[in-house]
């Protein structure tokens, strides 16, 4: 179970209901249902709309920027992708309770159906996701300047940020790790940061939070119906959207084969690093926001990651060998 699935809302229901009622006056309290709380508190309204309210642990200006930016991103991408993505109909990025609402995309999270899906369906889903990433990663992001997608990001900027990230881990997380966990973390970061070749990739427009929770499928036929949650979409390393080593070789191999973006020689190493760093994001974010449950989840996630690391590494190596580049 993902941390977000067990995380209660941090915004009052009366605030959510009254805000949504301003847009849809006919709704009743029983029409509004809490779904989950990650970066946003997310609500289903009459099974017709999804409303998103940024977490109140964030400063108000950051919450406003989140809504403003994601709305612009979605509006820019809508005409450029053949896949269904949210189309904001309601938005207020200037109020005390910034929010965004869009008509619900029919479907359910792949997260709940993947384990029971037949092998052939998993392959079909992975091929579809590879095509989606190919479309997204090949977009000319220089033409999207009005949406604030273009930034000063470069691979070397990312390298420096991860050096600072690693220093924080050493200072704040290492005291709670075993010697073996420290050694594993040292290897993860040094293998990535110390190799200049890992920073010669071409940045692209990346989804930034591409996992099975944000992929919607039709439960009856397991066809992909849409992609959601674009708050992390930005110019970044394409490797960040390929963290599916836990889904096995067949899934990842099919995804890579149907991908029409650029596959360079260091993509596997970058994928490996970006997967391995995930637990530390939870740990340090939990520390920053004084969320003990998030910190605890991050440490559990780290133990799970290390336990499965050899298997993930094998999946990665075999998947790229299957490409026969």
ABEGO torsion letter per residue (X at the ends): XBAAAABBBABBAAAAAAAAAAABAABBAAABBBABBBABBBBBBGGABBBBBBBAABBAAAAAAAAAAAAAAAAAAAAABABBBBBBABBBAABABBBBBBBBBBEBBAAAAAAABBAAAAAAAAAAAAAAAAAAAABBAAAAAAAGABBABBAAAAAAAAAAAAAAAAAAAAAABBAAAAAAAAAAAAAAAABAAAAABBBBBBAGABBAAABBBBAAAGBBAEBBGAAABBBBBAAAAABAAAAEAAAAAAAAAABABBBBAAAAAAAAAAAAAAAAAAAAAAAAAGBAAAAAAAAAAAAAAAAAAAAAAAAAAAAAAAAGX
